[in-house]
Amino acid sequence: VGVDEVGRGCLAGSVFAAAVCLKNEDLSDLLSDSKLISESRREELSPLILQQHYYGIGSASVEEIDEINILQASLLAMKRAVLAIEKQMNQIAGHILIDGNQKIPRFDRMQTVIVKGDLRCLPISAASIIAKVTRDQYMKAEAIHHPNYGFEKHKGYASELHRGAIQKFGPTPLHRKTFKGVKEFVR
């Protein structure tokens, strides 16, 4: 089971993770790190991954991020994604391949960390794509509720547009209150 997270460096929104277990190699020539694939191509690939393979999606809320820190929240989202895929597969994951250099703490599963795993390991590549598409869709939906912030464009990352909106309008409940670029504007 490959696992990856997305949204760690954002100023707003939950952090998401996905876990994928590939049933076949049909998409192997199309998979890569989600950051290297265009948004439109990710949106084409994500439903194919969801239809053809086992997957689980997990997240950690803005409140959890502010309470336990972004690293621990990312690992919590990963754990939730693995638990979701295990439910779908109706069995415990035999071996978890995690993008990055941190294992999921207090989680009794065989785990291997792979730096740049989203480039080197197909299940992690697939997980990176569906995590990114899921989080992007979530931020686009949140943009409707917070139209002054441009979430549909920058997806919560610290763009000039986003930083300017925080300065002008203040943080929303979606903003991470402990992050530099937000905490200075919390009233």
N, C-alpha and C positions, 0 to 999 in steps of 0.2 A: 504494500500500500504506500503510494507516494503522497507526501503532505507538503503543502506550501501555504504561506499566508500573504495577505496583501493589505496595505493601508497603514503600515507601521509608522511611516514618516508623515502622515497627514496631520493637519490641525483640527480636523472635524470628522466625525463619524466613527462608527464601530470598526474594529479590525476584523477581517474575515479570513477564514482558512478553508481549504478544501482537501479532501483525501480521495484518491482515485486508485482503483485496482483495475488494470486493463484486462479485459476478457480475451482480446486478440490483438494483433499487430496492424489492423486495418488502417489506423490513422498515424502510424509511426513516422511516415515521411512528412507529415504536416505539423507535428508537435515540436514546440521549442519554448523557450522562456517567453512568457506572456509579454514582457517588456519589448521584445524584439518583433512582435507581430502587431500589425495594425489593429485598431479598434474594430473595424468592420470585419476583418478576418477572424479575430477572437470571437465576435458575435456569431459568425458562421460555424466555427469549430465547437463552441461550448455546447450547443444542443446535440451535436453528434456524439460528443463525449458522454453527455448525460443519458442519451438513448442507448448507447452501445456498451457502456461499462458501469461497474459499480462505483458509486461516489457517495460522499458525505460532505455536508457543508456545516461549518460552525462559525460562531462569531463571539466577540466579547464587546460589551457595550462601552459607551463613553464613560459611564460611571465606574465600570470595572477598570478601565484604563487609568482613570484618575486615582482610583483607590489602590491598585496593586502595581502599577507602572506598565508601560507599553510592552516591554519584553514578556513579563508574566502574563499579560492579557493575550499576547500573540500565542504563547504556548497553551493557554487555556482554550483559545479558539481552535487550535490544532487538535487538542484532546477531544473537544466537542465534535470536530469533523470526523475523527477516527471512530468515536462512539457511534456517530450517525451511520458511517459506512458499515460498521460491524452489525448494526441493526438491519441494514439493507441486505447484507450478505448472510445474515443469520449465523454468524460465527465470529470468533475473535480473530483479529488481524494477526497473521503469522509473523510478519516482519514489517516494521514501519521505516520507510526511507524519508528522512526529513531534510528539507532544504535549509541550509545554514549550518551553524556550529553548536546548536543547543538541543539537547534531548528534552522531551516532555517530562517534567519532574513528577514524581509520585505516580507513575503510570507503568504498571507491570506488563510491559510488552517489549519484545525485542526491538531495539531502535538503533538505526545507523544514521548519523548526520553526514550530509554531503554538501560541502561548500560549492556554490554554483550548481546545485543539484537540478535546478530548473533548466539548465543547459545540457546536463550530462545524464539525466535519468528520465525516461519517457513517462512513467507514472507521476513524477513530480512536475514535469512539463504540463501534463494534462491537468493536474491539480492547480497549477499556477494560472492556467487559462480560465478554468471555471470560477476560481476564487476572484480573479480580476473582473470578469464579466458580472458576477453576482454583486460584487461591491459597487461597480460602476452603475448598475441598475438601481441599487439602493440609494446611491447619492443623487442620481437623476430624479428619483421619486421624492427625495427630501428637498430638492431644488424647488419643487412646486410649493412647499410650505415655507421656504425661505428664499423668495425670489431675488432679493438684493445681493446675494452672495456668489452667484455664478457656479454653484455646485455641479451643475450639469456640464460645465466646461472643465474645471480643474479637479473635480471629484474629491475635494477636501484638502488637496495638497497646498503648500505654501506659495502659491503663485502671487504675482504682484496684484492682480485683481482681487484675490482672496484676502491678502493682508490689508489692502486698502479698504475693503468692505468691513473687516473687523474693526479697523480704526474708526471708520465713519459711523457704523451702526452698532458696534459692540458685539460680543459673542452671543450666539444662540445656544439653546440647550444641547445642540449637536456638537458644540465645540469642546475640545479637550482642555479643561480649565487649568491643568498643570503644565501645559506646553508653552514654551517661549513663543511669543507671537500672539498668544491668546491671554495668558495669565496677567499680562500688563494691562489688559482692558476689562478684566472682571471687576464689576462694581459691587 
